[in-house]
Amino acid sequence: MVRVAADPPSRKPPRRTREAAGARGRTPLAEGAAATRRPMVMPFARALSLLGAFAPQDRWLRSGELAERTSLPASTVTRIAQSLARLGYLLYDPTERKYRLGPPVLALGYGAIANSDVQRVARVHMQAFADQHKVHVNLSSRDRLDLIVLESCSSAQALLSLNLHVGVRVGIAASPLGWALLAALPELERQYLLENVERRMPREWPRLRRRYSEARVQVQERGFCSSLGEWDQELGIIAAPLLIEGYSPLVVACVGSSAQMTRARVERDLGPRLLGMAAAIQQEVGE
């Protein structure tokens, strides 16, 4: 009879034991670093990117338009869009070969807005401010290199109409809203965002950097920044950061006709009143 020798015992500890030993030896800092190195679930991230490619003014988009906006391969866009359509998050028109957002996306957005104490409180103060000064007032938050309007209130007596409604995106480095928010961010986060803006918009960067730097000085000195007939010849804009513990950085903005928003009125009246409104929102939410 031929005897088969048994495999020599492994010198490595069992898998579970090695993992446990490694876990015991980790410091909190190592745990945090390991978390940042964990791979992202790319199909999920791409699906979210596809949903985020739709702007409020977009009714239908073709696959090619989605691919251009997301920088994803056309085949990947088609595959993900078809999956989202099956789930109801996108609607598909086979005749036009176009997609649009479906009702479940609205449900997600409503769920985020309805449970926000900040927006509930801010809406009351913003509408009162808009009615008193015959302007438009907006509340926005950052999403990557854009600001998204979360809340918008208007006076029926405003001298001009404004298409800056909920869901509209504004470049963070190309508007007073973004300048005010950037000025309030920690230095490392601000530099990271500005470096990405520079890479994305190399030609416009010198002008944007100069204008942001001026606005940052305004925020440091007055608490708000302004743009009168610069972002748009007919618009005067005042923006101030709104920082509330436990919430992402926000910005409140007052928008009106440049004819009614003189520099003197902005500096002596509207600007300080906007700061007062932001302080009232901050205090009420924090109570």
Secondary structure, DSSP 4 states (H G I P E B T S, - for coil): -PPPPPPPPPSSPPHHHHHHHHHHH--HHHHHHHHHHSPP-HHHHHHHHHHHT--TT-S-EEHHHHHHHHT--HHHHHHHHHHHHHHTSEEEETTTTEEEE-HHHHHHHHHHHHT-HHHHHHHHHHHHHHHHHT-EEEEEEEETTEEEEEEEEE-TT-SS-----TT-EEETTSSHHHHHHHHHS-HHHHHHHHHHHHHH-TTTHHHHHHHHHHHHHHHHHHS-EEEESSSSTTEEEEEEEE--TTS--EEEEEEEETTT--HHHIIIIIHHHHHHHHHHHHHHHH-
